Amino acid sequence: MRGLSASEIASRLGVSRQAVHKGLQAVENKVYRALISAAMASKIEIRRVDARRGVLVGWSPWLKTDVIITFSARNGVQIWFRHKGDCRGCPLREECMRILRGEAEERGIRLPEAEGMEPYQLADILFKKILEE
């Protein structure tokens, strides 16, 4: 029910606006805790958290790189380390591409045709758009 007000959601579900508000707050708190837990488990320095969008921006002191942690209904928690590498030989290349496309679709973000693009390039485009919203 993306884009609807709490009153519109309440009307469609046949509940009070306050019930919708409390439900949305509970979900946002759980997303926040999931993002923070993932960052802590991965020793990520937290720079910014937007639980409503399901995004945490951080820094990996061990790898000396930016990190984006996402949470979505489709993919759960995903941790993305910014890098420029040769993904062609990676056994997870297609999995990364599938997850990135799913993240974009779930968030209503249009991505360019990914043909010939490496996952890190697609990730850079996607996360720039997520963070601009």
N, C-alpha and C positions, 0 to 999 in steps of 0.2 A: 504494500500500500504506500509505496514511495510517492512523495510529493503531496500527500493528503494531510490536512490538518488533524489535530487530535479530535476535534469535534466531528469531522467527516468520518474518521476511522470509527469513532464511538457509535455514530449513527448506523454505519454499515454492519457493525458487530452487535449492535443492540446492547451496549454497555455505556456507562457514564464516561464523560471526558476525563474525569479524574482517574478512573480505572485505566484508561489508555495511557495517561501521563505516567502513572505509577509503573505500568508494565514496561513502557519505553525506558524509564529511568533504571529499572531493574536490569534490562537487557544491556543498556549502556554501561552500567557498573560491571557486569560480567565480562563484557568485551574489554573494558579497561583493565580489569584484573588479569585477563588472559594475555593481553599485550605486555603488561608489566612483568608477569611471570616469565614469559618467553624471553624478554630482554634480560632479566636477572639470571635466568638459567644459562644464557649465552654470553654472560659478562659484557653486555652492551651498555654503554653510557647513554642514558635517555636524554634526548634533546627536546622532543616535543611529542605529545600524545593527543590524538583526536579520536576518542572512542566512538563518537557518532559516525565518523567515516571509517572506523576500523583500521587506523594507521598509527604507527609509532615510528618516529624518526630518531635514529641514534648513531652512535659511533663505536666501532670496534677498536679498542686500543691495541689488541693483539694483532689484528690484520691491518690496522691503520687505514680504515676505509669507512665510508658511510654505510649505514644499514637501514633498511626499511622493513618493518614487521607489519604484515597485513593480517586482518581477520575478515573472513567472509563466510557466509553460510555454505557456499559450495566447496571452498578449499580449506576451511578452518584457519589455523594460524600458519603463516608462511614467513620465513626469514630470508631476506634477500640482501646479500652483500654486494655492494657496488664494485664492479671490476670490469676491466676490458681484457678479455681473454679469448682464446680460441676454443669456442664451444663445440666445434664440429666433431671432435673426437670424444666428447663427453657422453657417457651412456645415459645421462639424464636430460640431454638436450631437448628431445621431443616432449618429455614430461614438463620441463620448464616452459616450453612454448604453449603447451595445452593449459597449464595453470595461469600463465600470463593472459592468454586470450580469455579464459574464464573469468579472471578478475576484472578485465575490461568490460566484458559483456554484463556481468552482474552489477557493475557500477554505472552502466550506461555510457561508457566511454568508447568512442570510435577510434580504432587504431588503423594506421596505414597497412596496406598489404604487406605481410611479413615475409613474403617470398624472398629468399636470399639474405634475410636479416638474421643476425645472431640473437639469442635470447637476451644478452646483456643490452643490446641496442633497443630491443622492444621494451625491456624493463625500464630503461632510461626514459623513453617516451611515455610509457604508462604512468610511472611514478611522478613525473613532472606534471602530468595532467591531474593526477589525484591530489597532489599538493597545491595546485593552483585553484582548485574548486573552492 
